[in-house]
Structure formats: C-alpha cells, structure tokens
C-alpha cells in the first residue's frame, strides 16, 4: 500500500532534519525548521474549524511561506487548492467557488480582492514541533489543480496522495534523486508542476531553490542562479530551454546532472544543441498531463536525428492502452487514442460528474492524445483527437478561449486555433463582430491567464462551415495581416537605440509594421516567452546584462529605449 505524502515527508523530516529543505535568495531553512512551520499552519487551520477533506486555497507567491502553507494544508488532512497571484481575480474567484474552498491562505490585500467570505489566514513565523493527530489515507484527495476547460469553466483536477506519492520511487530510480540534490522551483504555483518542483525534493532529502516572483522568465538570472546554487535537477519546456541555452552563463551550470523536458515536442536540433553544451548531462523527455503527472519517459541520446518520442510507459505508475474508437486495441504502429489507468491517474474532476463520465471508463482515462505504440511499447505522438492544444507548454482548451470571447457584447462568433509561426505554436482567434483587437485583448486579459490570450485576432465576415454545418477549421485563413489596428500613423525610430530595438521586435514577433509607440502585449500580441527572447537579444546587442527592472513598465520601443539609456548612463 502506498504511503501518504505526509507519511513520506515525516520520514524525510526525521532523516534529514539538519539538511537544508528550502533556499530563498541567500537564506535557507532546514527540514526540521520547515516541518515546524508547516505544523503551525496545520494547527492554525484546525483551530479555525477546517475539517478533514475540506479544500483550502493558497494564494501566495513562491516563498518559504508558500511551501509551508502547502505542506501545512496536507498535514491538516485538507486539500490544497493553489491559486496564482498573477492571474485575474475573476478567474481566481471562479476557482475558489468551484473548488468549494473552506478557507484561504493569502495576504490580506489578496483576500480582499478575491472577496472571500470564509476564514482567511496569513502565514506567520509561528512554529510547532508537534504534528497534528490527523489520519489521512493514500486515497484521500491532496490537491485540486485548475486547468483549461472546453466549456469556458476551468476544469479542476483532483490528485490524491497516492497519485503523487507513487512517483517518488520512480524519480529515485530514474534520476538518482536524493540528499544533496537541488531543484529549482520556478513554475507558476498553481500548476501540477508544483509536485515536481516542491514535493519531489522534499520527499527525497533534496532541497528546493525558490526563484523569486517575477524572475522566472529572466533566463540570464536563472542560468546564474543554477550555477551559483549548484542546481542538479532542472525542468524546462523545450521552447524555454532553447532560450536558456543561448545564455552565456548556461555553460557554467556544471552541477546539473539531469534536465527534464515536458509540455512540447523536443526537436532533434535542440537535443544536439543541449548536448553540445552539456555533454555529460542526461536529457529526458517526460510525457505528462494534469490528470496523470507522469505517463512515459525517454532518455535522449547524442546524435539522435528524430524528435524525442513520448517514451516508454512508467509501468509502476500507469497502465496504458492505445485504442480504436470502439475501444479495441490497435495493432503495433497503428494510430489510436491513449487511455491511461493505474495509481498515477487522477481521482477525477472536482464537482463535474458529467465530465468525469465522459473522460473515465473501464478502459481508463481518455487522454485525447493520438499515439502510436510499437511492439516494444515505445509511444510516439500523432497529434490530438480533440480541441485541446499546448502553447509554450501550457494546456489550453480552445473552447474556453472561444467561450470567453463570446462574453464580449460585440462578438457574434469566435473560433480559436493554434498556428505554427517560426517553429513556435501561436494561439490565433477568428472573430465575427465589431470588437477591435486591442479591446478583445484587454477583455480576455481580465478573465484568462496571459498564456490563453491569443497572439493574433483575425476579423471575418463569417466563420467558414463544412457541409454538415460544423466549423471548418481547415478553411480559416492564415493570419497574414498585421495584429495592429492602425488608428494613428506609424512612428519611426528617432535614434539608433530605438532602431535596434525595432529590429529585434520585428525578428521576435515576425512583424514588419511596428511603431515605436505600439504596446508589446496590447497592440502586438507579444507574450512572456517572446519578451524573454527580446531581453536575451538586447543583452547581446548592448554587450551587457540588463537587469529585470529595466523591462518593468516598458511596453513600447520608446519606453524600452529610454530605460536602456538610463541603465547604460548609470554604469
């Protein structure tokens, strides 16, 4: 029988009491100190009436307090419902309602924005050496993670203690994870990657190095932090790893033993670029989803000339079947839909019985992934069977984007698709109605996470339909027009600095007609990954490392050029 996460952490806290558990900036806390802080969180929750199985939301940035809140919630026998402080309040309020949160751990200002009626807590410096006497079993819910939903309502995936704990023997075996390892916690705090970034090290005697809020997209900083803190195990989506490898500091990250990629295809050129810089480091491709945090695994090899396959199923965690539409098995090498069962599969979607009935059956969880499996069991991807897409490693139900667009009073119909541009996936919205592109961007930005806001909006007189009356996605035009609606003339660069930044923006955004007064996000549809690319190219151009603060608030070329000049003048 699998242990609970709390059982595993209790063992680690005793065994590694004096080892560092969490690092933030230049401070650290030991396992014993961290355990005492998590106990205090659990006691506070229980004292305020939180009961076994209640969901408790936590809306904090990455920090020791955040980590203590997560483990403290589990110690109280409750279910952790993570929220991101960076996401729109309207979306977080919906997640709180749908997740039936009985309490909220957040700063007072955040709690007031969320208009939360139940008990609200702030994490203090209190400690307790006594663990709560709460009985939790492996099948109990541990986390509710929110992910994009096709109806316009986020789906809330419930993971049990067993779903998470069953991964631990595998990471010890596959990566040799244990005492002395250091992992970076850099992903958004409300995704299932939290399990990898926080629980994997805490349950194996390793330590978590917390990336401060706002620095997770500063790849030069991440490279320096990885080198300085001697990170040994790191995770990336491939598009971010490509930019990381371009950083001059990347080569100094000599302590890294294993790098895990997930969320996007891992092309052969990127694999070879990795091995050119890290010839002694193991590169892994891991296939996962919110519903099944680990499905399959592949260890990449130098000289490989194909995209990394999904890998071999991790049989201690999942059982996989590749099935035809009638649920009969496919022959080796034939395309079918991947179904997954076993202890690594979610308990289901919280409060969504109809959705559960459609996604879970006697043959397992229907992933929506089309795959091939050869006679040896190796899985390779063949696309999707539904309208779920991945952009920059984030899972997006296109239906949720379409539903949110439909809430605008001047939108009659909308369709969202993913297009490839310069080798990168890009979200594009086709809209029938009077709403302008900037207006639509701002409308969605108030309701959806940044990664779900389309990069391009294409106005159409009508949406093309097939002969059976369904949307004909193949007939939608390529997004050739500029994403900017011109209400004023294009302003040209006025000096060399603005001209060089314009050139960089044109290359990164794959656009020609850009004014130095255009907003990078609101007018041009730039995203956070493209902003990282701009930052990296500017560093090379100016032969200096621009601090993160230079880019804060600089939305236009004019503003960015001015910020760069001020920085250079102070050197």
LOFI-314803 format. One record per residue (C-alpha): x, y, z; residue in one letter. Coordinates in nm, 3 decimals, m for minus. Layout:
PT      px      py      pz res
PT       X       Y       Z   A
...
! end
This chain:
PT      px      py      pz res
PT   0.000   0.000   0.000   X
PT   0.134   0.344  m0.096   X
PT   0.216   0.586   0.184   X
PT   0.062   0.932   0.201   X
PT   0.259   1.244   0.119   X
PT   0.257   1.332   0.489   X
PT   0.398   0.990   0.580   X
PT   0.679   1.038   0.330   X
PT   0.752   1.390   0.447   X
PT   0.758   1.282   0.813   X
PT   1.023   1.024   0.730   X
PT   1.228   1.282   0.537   X
PT   1.194   1.543   0.813   X
PT   1.333   1.299   1.071   X
PT   1.601   1.151   0.849   X
PT   1.729   1.480   0.706   X
PT   1.641   1.715   0.995   X
PT   1.961   1.920   0.971   X
PT   1.979   1.938   0.591   X
PT   1.852   2.241   0.401   X
PT   1.498   2.199   0.270   X
PT   1.424   2.539   0.114   X
PT   1.652   2.814  m0.020   X
PT   1.524   3.166  m0.093   X
PT   1.780   3.426  m0.200   X
PT   2.067   3.382   0.048   X
PT   1.855   3.236   0.331   X
PT   1.763   2.874   0.393   X
PT   1.558   2.664   0.632   X
PT   1.634   2.309   0.740   X
PT   1.394   2.019   0.723   X
PT   1.333   2.046   1.099   X
PT   1.263   2.420   1.077   X
PT   1.038   2.378   0.776   X
PT   0.849   2.092   0.942   X
PT   0.780   2.312   1.246   X
PT   0.645   2.592   1.027   X
PT   0.419   2.353   0.836   X
PT   0.290   2.211   1.167   X
PT   0.197   2.563   1.279   X
PT  m0.001   2.621   0.958   X
PT  m0.187   2.293   1.012   X
PT  m0.267   2.385   1.374   X
PT  m0.400   2.726   1.270   X
PT  m0.629   2.568   1.011   X
PT  m0.763   2.308   1.255   X
PT  m0.814   2.571   1.526   X
PT  m1.032   2.770   1.285   X
PT  m1.256   2.476   1.205   X
PT  m1.105   2.332   0.888   X
PT  m1.204   1.966   0.871   X
PT  m1.062   1.657   0.706   X
PT  m1.126   1.672   0.331   X
PT  m1.203   2.045   0.319   X
PT  m1.033   2.233   0.038   X
PT  m0.809   2.520   0.145   X
PT  m0.696   2.772  m0.115   X
PT  m0.349   2.925  m0.106   X
PT  m0.274   3.244  m0.300   X
PT   0.091   3.326  m0.235   X
PT   0.399   3.384  m0.446   X
PT   0.682   3.129  m0.443   X
PT   0.839   3.152  m0.096   X
PT   0.907   2.957   0.223   X
PT   0.563   3.070   0.341   X
PT   0.404   2.927   0.029   X
PT   0.579   2.591   0.071   X
PT   0.486   2.576   0.442   X
PT   0.124   2.654   0.354   X
PT   0.109   2.370   0.101   X
PT   0.254   2.110   0.337   X
PT   0.056   2.251   0.633   X
PT  m0.271   2.210   0.444   X
PT  m0.187   1.845   0.379   X
PT  m0.086   1.792   0.743   X
PT  m0.430   1.921   0.847   X
PT  m0.592   1.649   0.635   X
PT  m0.724   1.913   0.397   X
PT  m0.695   1.950   0.020   X
PT  m0.465   2.216  m0.127   X
PT  m0.627   2.441  m0.389   X
PT  m0.343   2.655  m0.533   X
PT  m0.415   2.995  m0.689   X
PT  m0.172   3.215  m0.877   X
PT  m0.148   3.578  m0.757   X
PT  m0.066   3.668  m1.119   X
PT  m0.396   3.551  m1.265   X
PT  m0.708   3.768  m1.298   X
PT  m0.914   3.797  m0.979   X
PT  m1.227   3.696  m1.168   X
PT  m1.071   3.363  m1.266   X
PT  m0.938   3.300  m0.915   X
PT  m1.282   3.376  m0.770   X
PT  m1.433   3.117  m1.003   X
PT  m1.172   2.860  m0.896   X
PT  m1.249   2.933  m0.529   X
PT  m1.622   2.882  m0.588   X
PT  m1.586   2.570  m0.800   X
PT  m1.331   2.422  m0.560   X
PT  m1.562   2.479  m0.260   X
PT  m1.279   2.639  m0.062   X
PT  m1.346   2.640   0.313   X
PT  m1.052   2.869   0.392   X
PT  m0.795   3.088   0.217   X
PT  m0.428   3.144   0.294   X
PT  m0.327   3.475   0.137   X
PT  m0.209   3.827   0.219   X
PT  m0.494   4.050   0.337   X
PT  m0.493   4.258   0.018   X
PT  m0.527   3.948  m0.199   X
PT  m0.809   3.812   0.016   X
PT  m0.996   4.142  m0.015   X
PT  m0.958   4.139  m0.394   X
PT  m1.098   3.786  m0.404   X
PT  m1.394   3.887  m0.182   X
PT  m1.363   3.560   0.010   X
PT  m1.634   3.507   0.274   X
PT  m1.477   3.214   0.464   X
PT  m1.184   3.217   0.711   X
PT  m0.872   3.391   0.583   X
PT  m0.520   3.324   0.714   X
PT  m0.179   3.478   0.672   X
PT   0.127   3.258   0.721   X
PT   0.317   3.372   1.030   X
PT   0.657   3.280   1.172   X
PT   0.491   3.052   1.428   X
PT   0.641   2.708   1.471   X
PT   0.525   2.387   1.633   X
PT   0.721   2.071   1.699   X
PT   0.404   1.862   1.724   X
PT   0.241   1.722   1.412   X
PT  m0.141   1.725   1.413   X
PT  m0.306   1.395   1.502   X
PT  m0.493   1.369   1.173   X
PT  m0.547   1.038   0.994   X
PT  m0.502   1.055   0.618   X
PT  m0.504   0.759   0.378   X
PT  m0.343   0.731   0.032   X
PT  m0.675   0.757  m0.149   X
PT  m0.761   1.091   0.010   X
PT  m0.752   1.399  m0.210   X
PT  m0.436   1.609  m0.174   X
PT  m0.456   1.876  m0.447   X
PT  m0.708   2.040  m0.675   X
PT  m0.530   2.189  m0.977   X
PT  m0.720   2.405  m1.223   X
PT  m0.667   2.364  m1.594   X
PT  m0.835   2.497  m1.905   X
PT  m1.188   2.368  m1.971   X
PT  m1.374   2.341  m2.301   X
PT  m1.699   2.491  m2.167   X
PT  m1.540   2.818  m2.057   X
PT  m1.521   2.693  m1.699   X
PT  m1.181   2.577  m1.567   X
PT  m1.158   2.204  m1.503   X
PT  m1.043   2.118  m1.152   X
PT  m0.828   1.806  m1.141   X
PT  m0.820   1.624  m0.808   X
PT  m0.496   1.440  m0.728   X
PT  m0.479   1.201  m0.435   X
PT  m0.186   1.141  m0.203   X
PT  m0.129   0.814  m0.388   X
PT  m0.130   0.983  m0.731   X
PT   0.165   1.196  m0.616   X
PT   0.346   0.958  m0.380   X
PT   0.367   0.679  m0.638   X
PT   0.607   0.899  m0.839   X
PT   0.873   0.906  m0.569   X
PT   1.028   0.558  m0.617   X
PT   1.043   0.628  m0.990   X
PT   1.233   0.959  m0.957   X
PT   1.479   0.795  m0.719   X
PT   1.535   0.514  m0.968   X
PT   1.532   0.721  m1.291   X
PT   1.727   1.025  m1.172   X
PT   1.902   0.908  m0.858   X
PT   1.719   1.184  m0.669   X
PT   1.821   1.211  m0.305   X
PT   2.011   1.411  m0.043   X
PT   2.244   1.665  m0.199   X
PT   2.022   1.728  m0.500   X
PT   1.895   2.078  m0.559   X
PT   1.587   2.156  m0.767   X
PT   1.457   2.492  m0.892   X
PT   1.100   2.594  m0.806   X
PT   1.029   2.834  m1.092   X
PT   0.696   2.734  m1.243   X
PT   0.366   2.902  m1.167   X
PT   0.245   2.797  m0.823   X
PT  m0.098   2.677  m0.940   X
PT   0.007   2.401  m1.180   X
PT   0.075   2.032  m1.130   X
PT   0.445   2.114  m1.183   X
PT   0.430   2.213  m0.816   X
PT   0.453   1.840  m0.739   X
PT   0.782   1.818  m0.931   X
PT   0.935   2.142  m0.807   X
PT   0.842   2.118  m0.439   X
PT   0.742   1.766  m0.339   X
PT   0.999   1.567  m0.536   X
PT   1.292   1.724  m0.347   X
PT   1.116   1.748  m0.009   X
PT   1.028   1.378  m0.010   X
PT   1.373   1.255  m0.116   X
PT   1.604   1.460   0.105   X
PT   1.688   1.717  m0.160   X
PT   1.637   2.091  m0.138   X
PT   1.423   2.337  m0.330   X
PT   1.575   2.664  m0.451   X
PT   1.289   2.912  m0.486   X
PT   1.301   3.153  m0.779   X
PT   1.174   3.491  m0.653   X
PT   0.850   3.628  m0.801   X
PT   0.899   3.797  m1.136   X
PT   1.237   3.637  m1.207   X
PT   1.115   3.308  m1.358   X
PT   1.130   3.448  m1.713   X
PT   1.472   3.612  m1.670   X
PT   1.681   3.335  m1.824   X
PT   2.013   3.505  m1.762   X
PT   1.923   3.522  m1.393   X
PT   1.808   3.158  m1.394   X
PT   2.136   3.048  m1.551   X
PT   2.338   3.238  m1.290   X
PT   2.119   3.106  m1.009   X
PT   2.152   2.750  m1.141   X
PT   2.531   2.785  m1.143   X
PT   2.561   2.965  m0.809   X
PT   2.322   2.736  m0.620   X
PT   2.466   2.422  m0.784   X
PT   2.129   2.302  m0.915   X
PT   2.146   1.932  m1.002   X
PT   1.799   1.856  m1.144   X
PT   1.613   2.105  m1.362   X
PT   1.296   2.107  m1.572   X
PT   1.206   2.306  m1.883   X
PT   0.955   2.327  m2.160   X
PT   1.162   2.294  m2.480   X
PT   1.094   2.646  m2.609   X
PT   1.228   2.792  m2.284   X
PT   1.525   2.554  m2.280   X
PT   1.619   2.678  m2.628   X
PT   1.643   3.034  m2.492   X
PT   1.821   2.915  m2.176   X
PT   2.092   2.752  m2.387   X
PT   2.152   3.085  m2.563   X
PT   2.256   3.245  m2.233   X
PT   2.636   3.281  m2.198   X
PT   2.605   3.168  m1.835   X
PT   2.444   2.836  m1.929   X
PT   2.781   2.667  m1.981   X
PT   2.873   2.741  m1.619   X
PT   2.587   2.526  m1.487   X
PT   2.822   2.232  m1.443   X
PT   2.646   2.074  m1.143   X
PT   2.333   1.986  m1.342   X
PT   2.303   1.606  m1.370   X
PT   1.955   1.572  m1.517   X
PT   1.733   1.801  m1.726   X
PT   1.369   1.706  m1.777   X
PT   1.169   1.841  m2.070   X
PT   0.791   1.827  m2.092   X
PT   0.496   2.008  m2.241   X
PT   0.612   2.043  m2.603   X
PT   0.785   1.839  m2.875   X
PT   1.161   1.815  m2.824   X
PT   1.316   1.853  m3.173   X
PT   1.648   1.690  m3.269   X
PT   1.830   2.021  m3.329   X
PT   1.751   2.131  m2.974   X
PT   1.869   1.798  m2.834   X
PT   2.202   1.835  m3.012   X
PT   2.238   2.196  m2.900   X
PT   2.187   2.074  m2.544   X
PT   2.450   1.801  m2.570   X
PT   2.698   2.043  m2.728   X
PT   2.684   2.248  m2.407   X
PT   2.613   1.968  m2.156   X
PT   2.780   1.653  m2.294   X
PT   2.780   1.479  m1.954   X
PT   2.425   1.573  m1.850   X
PT   2.128   1.342  m1.902   X
PT   1.840   1.488  m2.104   X
PT   1.495   1.337  m2.055   X
PT   1.160   1.378  m2.230   X
PT   0.867   1.318  m1.993   X
PT   0.509   1.295  m2.113   X
PT   0.252   1.404  m1.857   X
PT  m0.073   1.590  m1.806   X
PT  m0.262   1.748  m1.519   X
PT  m0.466   1.428  m1.486   X
PT  m0.163   1.199  m1.496   X
PT   0.153   1.378  m1.375   X
PT   0.381   1.105  m1.516   X
PT   0.287   0.879  m1.809   X
PT   0.603   0.794  m2.002   X
PT   0.973   0.871  m2.012   X
PT   1.252   0.879  m2.271   X
PT   1.623   0.938  m2.218   X
PT   1.765   1.128  m2.514   X
PT   2.086   1.025  m2.686   X
PT   2.353   1.242  m2.854   X
PT   2.333   1.220  m3.232   X
PT   1.960   1.147  m3.241   X
PT   1.803   1.271  m3.567   X
PT   1.436   1.250  m3.473   X
PT   1.213   1.437  m3.230   X
PT   1.220   1.277  m2.888   X
PT   0.941   1.019  m2.862   X
PT   0.696   1.022  m2.572   X
PT   0.892   0.730  m2.434   X
PT   0.811   0.408  m2.256   X
PT   0.522   0.396  m2.007   X
PT   0.632   0.415  m1.643   X
PT   0.464   0.088  m1.554   X
PT   0.486   0.129  m1.176   X
PT   0.271   0.440  m1.211   X
PT   0.038   0.376  m1.507   X
PT  m0.103   0.116  m1.740   X
PT  m0.154   0.241  m2.096   X
PT  m0.375   0.124  m2.378   X
PT  m0.384   0.251  m2.736   X
PT  m0.738   0.203  m2.859   X
PT  m0.956   0.243  m3.164   X
PT  m1.281   0.444  m3.133   X
PT  m1.467   0.120  m3.046   X
PT  m1.218   0.058  m2.759   X
PT  m1.049  m0.234  m2.936   X
PT  m0.666  m0.236  m2.919   X
PT  m0.470  m0.105  m3.216   X
PT  m0.203  m0.314  m3.382   X
PT   0.161  m0.215  m3.313   X
PT   0.244   0.102  m3.505   X
PT  m0.118   0.197  m3.575   X
PT  m0.262   0.527  m3.456   X
PT  m0.508   0.516  m3.168   X
PT  m0.616   0.720  m2.869   X
PT  m0.415   0.686  m2.549   X
PT  m0.606   0.564  m2.243   X
PT  m0.435   0.551  m1.904   X
PT  m0.521   0.374  m1.580   X
PT  m0.336   0.287  m1.260   X
PT  m0.233   0.457  m0.937   X
PT  m0.093   0.763  m1.113   X
PT  m0.430   0.869  m1.258   X
PT  m0.632   1.149  m1.101   X
PT  m0.941   1.090  m0.888   X
PT  m1.131   1.292  m1.148   X
PT  m1.262   1.644  m1.197   X
PT  m1.391   1.805  m0.878   X
PT  m1.767   1.862  m0.889   X
PT  m1.802   1.775  m1.259   X
PT  m1.978   1.438  m1.273   X
PT  m2.082   1.467  m1.637   X
PT  m1.728   1.541  m1.747   X
PT  m1.596   1.252  m1.539   X
PT  m1.842   1.015  m1.706   X
PT  m1.713   1.116  m2.048   X
PT  m1.342   1.100  m1.965   X
PT  m1.317   0.797  m1.737   X
PT  m1.436   0.444  m1.813   X
PT  m1.345   0.082  m1.760   X
PT  m1.062   0.124  m2.014   X
PT  m0.908   0.415  m1.822   X
PT  m0.875   0.790  m1.857   X
PT  m0.926   0.912  m2.211   X
PT  m0.633   1.149  m2.268   X
PT  m0.733   1.281  m2.612   X
PT  m0.379   1.212  m2.736   X
PT  m0.338   1.021  m3.061   X
PT  m0.033   0.796  m3.042   X
PT   0.146   0.501  m3.194   X
PT   0.293   0.224  m2.979   X
PT   0.546  m0.013  m3.129   X
PT   0.593  m0.378  m3.040   X
PT   0.843  m0.284  m2.766   X
PT   0.598  m0.045  m2.602   X
PT   0.754   0.283  m2.719   X
PT   0.499   0.566  m2.757   X
PT   0.521   0.839  m3.022   X
PT   0.280   1.128  m3.067   X
PT   0.039   1.157  m3.361   X
PT  m0.148   1.472  m3.253   X
PT  m0.475   1.529  m3.070   X
PT  m0.824   1.385  m3.106   X
PT  m0.996   1.696  m2.965   X
PT  m0.963   2.074  m2.943   X
PT  m0.708   2.076  m2.665   X
PT  m0.378   2.241  m2.754   X
PT  m0.047   2.324  m2.592   X
PT   0.116   2.663  m2.630   X
PT   0.450   2.734  m2.457   X
PT   0.393   2.419  m2.252   X
PT   0.054   2.533  m2.119   X
PT  m0.252   2.323  m2.185   X
PT  m0.535   2.521  m2.343   X
PT  m0.890   2.411  m2.418   X
PT  m0.969   2.614  m2.727   X
PT  m1.335   2.606  m2.626   X
PT  m1.258   2.808  m2.312   X
PT  m1.093   3.081  m2.519   X
PT  m1.391   3.081  m2.756   X
PT  m1.641   3.094  m2.469   X
PT  m1.458   3.387  m2.309   X
PT  m1.452   3.575  m2.640   X
PT  m1.824   3.511  m2.665   X
PT  m1.887   3.705  m2.343   X
PT  m1.792   4.030  m2.520   X
PT  m2.113   4.207  m2.629   X
PT  m1.973   4.290  m2.975   X
PT  m1.862   3.935  m3.062   X
PT  m2.115   3.727  m3.254   X
PT  m1.897   3.422  m3.312   X
PT  m1.538   3.321  m3.237   X
PT  m1.308   3.031  m3.316   X
PT  m0.962   2.973  m3.166   X
PT  m0.690   2.766  m3.332   X
PT  m0.318   2.708  m3.291   X
PT  m0.090   2.801  m3.581   X
PT   0.282   2.743  m3.624   X
PT   0.495   3.055  m3.671   X
PT   0.875   3.047  m3.688   X
PT   0.868   2.698  m3.534   X
PT   0.660   2.815  m3.237   X
PT   0.295   2.745  m3.159   X
PT   0.080   3.058  m3.161   X
PT  m0.281   3.100  m3.049   X
PT  m0.499   3.275  m3.309   X
PT  m0.861   3.390  m3.269   X
PT  m1.101   3.438  m3.562   X
PT  m1.382   3.674  m3.467   X
PT  m1.710   3.782  m3.625   X
PT  m1.826   4.112  m3.475   X
PT  m1.744   4.478  m3.422   X
PT  m1.497   4.449  m3.133   X
PT  m1.145   4.572  m3.204   X
PT  m0.832   4.367  m3.144   X
PT  m0.693   4.572  m2.857   X
PT  m1.038   4.574  m2.697   X
PT  m1.055   4.195  m2.726   X
PT  m0.706   4.151  m2.578   X
PT  m0.798   4.363  m2.278   X
PT  m1.130   4.180  m2.240   X
PT  m0.959   3.840  m2.230   X
PT  m0.671   3.961  m2.011   X
PT  m0.923   4.040  m1.737   X
PT  m1.063   3.685  m1.750   X
PT  m0.791   3.445  m1.860   X
PT  m0.426   3.376  m1.780   X
PT  m0.174   3.551  m2.004   X
PT  m0.089   3.233  m2.196   X
PT  m0.456   3.191  m2.304   X
PT  m0.482   3.535  m2.468   X
PT  m0.440   3.492  m2.847   X
PT  m0.139   3.648  m3.015   X
PT  m0.345   3.731  m3.325   X
PT  m0.708   3.833  m3.377   X
PT  m0.846   3.797  m3.730   X
PT  m1.175   3.968  m3.819   X
PT  m1.400   3.771  m4.054   X
PT  m1.745   3.845  m4.201   X
PT  m1.844   3.489  m4.115   X
PT  m1.688   3.166  m3.988   X
PT  m1.649   2.903  m4.264   X
PT  m1.864   2.594  m4.217   X
PT  m1.837   2.242  m4.355   X
PT  m2.122   2.074  m4.544   X
PT  m2.256   1.930  m4.217   X
PT  m2.272   2.274  m4.057   X
PT  m1.967   2.246  m3.832   X
PT  m1.681   2.495  m3.817   X
PT  m1.436   2.420  m4.099   X
PT  m1.109   2.495  m3.921   X
PT  m0.910   2.398  m4.228   X
PT  m1.075   2.679  m4.426   X
PT  m0.975   2.952  m4.181   X
PT  m0.724   3.190  m4.345   X
PT  m0.362   3.214  m4.238   X
PT  m0.301   3.518  m4.013   X
PT  m0.110   3.728  m4.265   X
PT  m0.239   4.070  m4.162   X
PT  m0.075   4.287  m3.900   X
PT  m0.213   4.230  m3.550   X
PT  m0.232   4.608  m3.502   X
PT  m0.538   4.816  m3.583   X
PT  m0.392   5.145  m3.701   X
PT  m0.576   5.447  m3.561   X
PT  m0.267   5.665  m3.587   X
PT   0.038   5.679  m3.819   X
PT   0.339   5.455  m3.758   X
PT   0.606   5.646  m3.566   X
PT   0.956   5.564  m3.691   X
PT   1.266   5.529  m3.471   X
PT   1.432   5.856  m3.377   X
PT   1.777   5.726  m3.288   X
PT   1.997   5.418  m3.317   X
PT   1.875   5.266  m2.990   X
PT   1.510   5.272  m3.100   X
PT   1.608   5.142  m3.445   X
PT   1.795   4.844  m3.299   X
PT   1.509   4.759  m3.061   X
PT   1.265   4.786  m3.353   X
PT   1.475   4.537  m3.549   X
PT   1.472   4.295  m3.256   X
PT   1.095   4.324  m3.213   X
PT   1.042   4.265  m3.585   X
PT   1.252   3.947  m3.569   X
PT   1.098   3.811  m3.250   X
PT   0.735   3.894  m3.338   X
PT   0.775   3.815  m3.711   X
PT   0.616   4.151  m3.798   X
PT   0.728   4.437  m4.021   X
PT   0.488   4.723  m3.948   X
PT   0.569   4.825  m3.592   X
PT   0.552   5.174  m3.446   X
PT   0.783   5.276  m3.164   X
PT   0.463   5.366  m2.976   X
PT   0.297   5.023  m3.013   X
PT   0.240   4.824  m2.694   X
PT   0.431   4.493  m2.699   X
PT   0.139   4.300  m2.547   X
PT  m0.179   4.503  m2.604   X
PT  m0.110   4.604  m2.965   X
PT   0.133   4.344  m3.098   X
PT   0.024   4.037  m2.901   X
PT   0.369   3.967  m2.759   X
PT   0.386   3.702  m2.489   X
PT   0.620   3.636  m2.197   X
PT   0.840   3.392  m2.390   X
PT   0.886   3.644  m2.671   X
PT   0.970   3.907  m2.409   X
PT   1.245   3.676  m2.281   X
PT   1.376   3.647  m2.637   X
PT   1.383   4.028  m2.669   X
PT   1.571   4.054  m2.340   X
PT   1.832   3.800  m2.449   X
PT   1.891   3.975  m2.783   X
PT   1.917   4.315  m2.616   X
PT   2.181   4.182  m2.377   X
PT   2.386   4.064  m2.676   X
PT   2.336   4.390  m2.865   X
PT   2.441   4.611  m2.575   X
PT   2.714   4.374  m2.451   X
PT   2.573   4.399  m2.101   X
PT   2.326   4.219  m1.881   X
PT   2.014   4.428  m1.842   X
PT   1.851   4.378  m1.502   X
PT   1.491   4.266  m1.490   X
PT   1.384   4.610  m1.363   X
PT   1.474   4.770  m1.698   X
PT   1.184   4.589  m1.864   X
PT   0.922   4.655  m1.596   X
PT   0.666   4.901  m1.725   X
PT   0.840   4.941  m2.062   X
PT   0.561   4.843  m2.302   X
PT   0.674   5.038  m2.611   X
PT   1.001   5.073  m2.800   X
PT   1.017   5.436  m2.687   X
PT   0.986   5.336  m2.322   X
PT   1.229   5.044  m2.351   X
PT   1.491   5.255  m2.530   X
PT   1.462   5.522  m2.261   X
PT   1.502   5.261  m1.985   X
PT   1.809   5.116  m2.160   X
PT   1.969   5.459  m2.192   X
PT   1.916   5.529  m1.821   X
PT   2.071   5.196  m1.728   X
PT   2.374   5.247  m1.954   X
PT   2.425   5.600  m1.818   X
PT   2.447   5.466  m1.461   X
PT   2.715   5.207  m1.540   X
! end
